[in-house]
Amino acid sequence: MSERFSLARLSMVASVTLLAVCGQGLAAERAYPDFTGVWTVYLAPGETLFGSFGRPPPAQPFTPEGQRRFDEYRKLLGRENANPGAYCVDYGMPTMMEQAGGYPVEFIQKPEQLTIIYEVEGETRRIYTGDRHLPPDKRLPSRQGYSEGHWDGDVLVVETSDLTDGEDQIQHPRSDQARIVERFSLGKDAKGTKVLSYEMIMTDPVYYTEPIKVQRKWAPLENGFIIPYRCPDEFWVDLLRMRRAQLKAGKPVDVRMSDVYKAHEAKE
């Protein structure tokens, strides 16, 4: 009897221990907010999408060097007020996040990565949130930079570095020394509508005397989809069209992409 009692007791202790370990595992794998979905600009009552359209941009806390670079860049834009998007170039950071919402932006969240896709040009960011990271010596500077995220409670904090020069950023130009910290969080407004809140702080000793701060809010775009929006396709199709015309005319097929650009410029 005592032996059977001892075995039963050991079995019960083992079961309790197993439940405790499983409970600890579940607690460790806590559920974080899920940003997955297609989002658009959040408009509070009385707000309009283009409420600030036409207003002069606020004065920037430029350093003397930052002001010099800004003034020089403005002179490069010409009469057409050129911008990267008009030449099929991704906007990069921070413009992509500052502009997002006018055109929809999609978030796809996994435990190890948050992927953000802006409808314009299908511009894509990858924010690494798990244990898998690219070693610093393997990272290549880019317009988007390299982004790592970690959770601070229910807030996703993202740090971006490894940026190339961004004199062409629309609202806040920057140098390659810029560092960007973002905070993403979910909440609800008074009507119960889900709201994705966004905060950005950018520091750049070359351009600014103080940190640049930006806040945005996005709301779910019900039944929303990201629609293909890529201008390079048009140039490629036009190249094929012009070469097909040469082929049918019995001429050498030698139209170049530069000829396509010139044809587009002639229409302007």
BELFENNOR-V347191 format. One record per backbone hydrogen bond with DSSP energy under -1.0 kcal/mol. CO is the residue of the C=O (numbers start at 1). NH is the residue of the N-H. E is the energy in kcal/mol with one decimal. If there is no record, write none. Layout:
CO & NH & E
CO & NH & E
This chain:
1 & 5 & -2.5
2 & 6 & -2.3
3 & 7 & -2.3
4 & 8 & -2.3
5 & 9 & -2.4
6 & 10 & -2.6
7 & 11 & -2.4
8 & 12 & -2.2
9 & 13 & -2.5
10 & 14 & -2.5
11 & 15 & -2.1
12 & 16 & -2.4
13 & 17 & -2.5
14 & 18 & -2.4
15 & 19 & -2.4
16 & 20 & -2.2
17 & 21 & -2.4
18 & 22 & -2.6
19 & 23 & -2.4
20 & 24 & -2.2
21 & 25 & -2.2
22 & 26 & -2.4
23 & 27 & -2.2
24 & 28 & -2.4
25 & 29 & -1.9
28 & 30 & -1.4
37 & 107 & -2.9
38 & 221 & -3.1
39 & 105 & -2.0
40 & 219 & -2.8
44 & 47 & -2.5
48 & 51 & -1.5
50 & 53 & -1.3
52 & 55 & -1.8
60 & 62 & -2.3
61 & 209 & -2.8
63 & 67 & -2.8
64 & 68 & -2.0
65 & 69 & -2.5
66 & 70 & -2.4
67 & 71 & -2.7
68 & 72 & -2.2
69 & 73 & -2.5
70 & 74 & -2.1
71 & 75 & -1.2
73 & 76 & -1.5
77 & 82 & -2.2
78 & 81 & -1.4
84 & 87 & -1.8
84 & 89 & -2.2
85 & 88 & -1.6
92 & 96 & -3.0
94 & 98 & -2.1
95 & 99 & -2.8
96 & 100 & -1.4
99 & 102 & -1.6
103 & 101 & -2.8
104 & 119 & -2.2
105 & 39 & -3.1
106 & 117 & -2.8
107 & 37 & -2.4
108 & 115 & -2.8
112 & 129 & -1.5
112 & 130 & -1.3
113 & 110 & -2.6
114 & 127 & -2.9
115 & 108 & -2.6
116 & 125 & -2.9
117 & 106 & -3.1
119 & 122 & -1.3
120 & 123 & -1.7
123 & 118 & -3.2
125 & 116 & -2.2
127 & 114 & -2.8
128 & 149 & -2.8
135 & 138 & -2.4
136 & 139 & -1.0
142 & 164 & -1.9
143 & 93 & -2.4
146 & 161 & -2.0
147 & 128 & -2.2
148 & 159 & -2.9
150 & 157 & -3.1
152 & 155 & -1.4
155 & 152 & -3.3
156 & 184 & -2.4
157 & 150 & -2.4
158 & 182 & -2.9
159 & 148 & -2.3
160 & 180 & -2.0
161 & 146 & -2.9
162 & 142 & -1.7
166 & 169 & -1.6
166 & 174 & -1.6
174 & 166 & -1.8
175 & 178 & -1.2
179 & 203 & -2.5
180 & 160 & -3.0
181 & 201 & -2.6
182 & 158 & -2.6
183 & 199 & -1.8
184 & 156 & -2.4
185 & 197 & -2.8
187 & 195 & -2.9
189 & 192 & -1.9
193 & 189 & -1.9
195 & 187 & -2.2
196 & 218 & -2.3
197 & 185 & -1.9
198 & 216 & -2.3
199 & 183 & -2.3
200 & 214 & -2.5
201 & 181 & -2.6
202 & 212 & -3.0
203 & 179 & -2.3
204 & 208 & -2.8
207 & 63 & -2.1
212 & 202 & -2.6
214 & 200 & -2.7
216 & 198 & -2.7
217 & 42 & -2.3
218 & 196 & -2.9
219 & 40 & -2.8
221 & 224 & -2.2
229 & 121 & -2.2
231 & 235 & -1.1
232 & 236 & -2.2
233 & 237 & -2.6
234 & 238 & -2.2
235 & 239 & -2.2
236 & 240 & -2.1
237 & 241 & -2.3
238 & 242 & -2.6
239 & 243 & -2.1
240 & 244 & -2.4
241 & 245 & -1.8
242 & 246 & -1.6
243 & 247 & -2.5
244 & 248 & -2.5
245 & 249 & -1.4
246 & 251 & -2.7
247 & 250 & -1.2
252 & 254 & -1.4
256 & 259 & -1.0
256 & 260 & -1.3
257 & 261 & -2.3
258 & 262 & -2.0
259 & 263 & -2.1
260 & 264 & -2.1
261 & 265 & -2.5
262 & 266 & -2.1
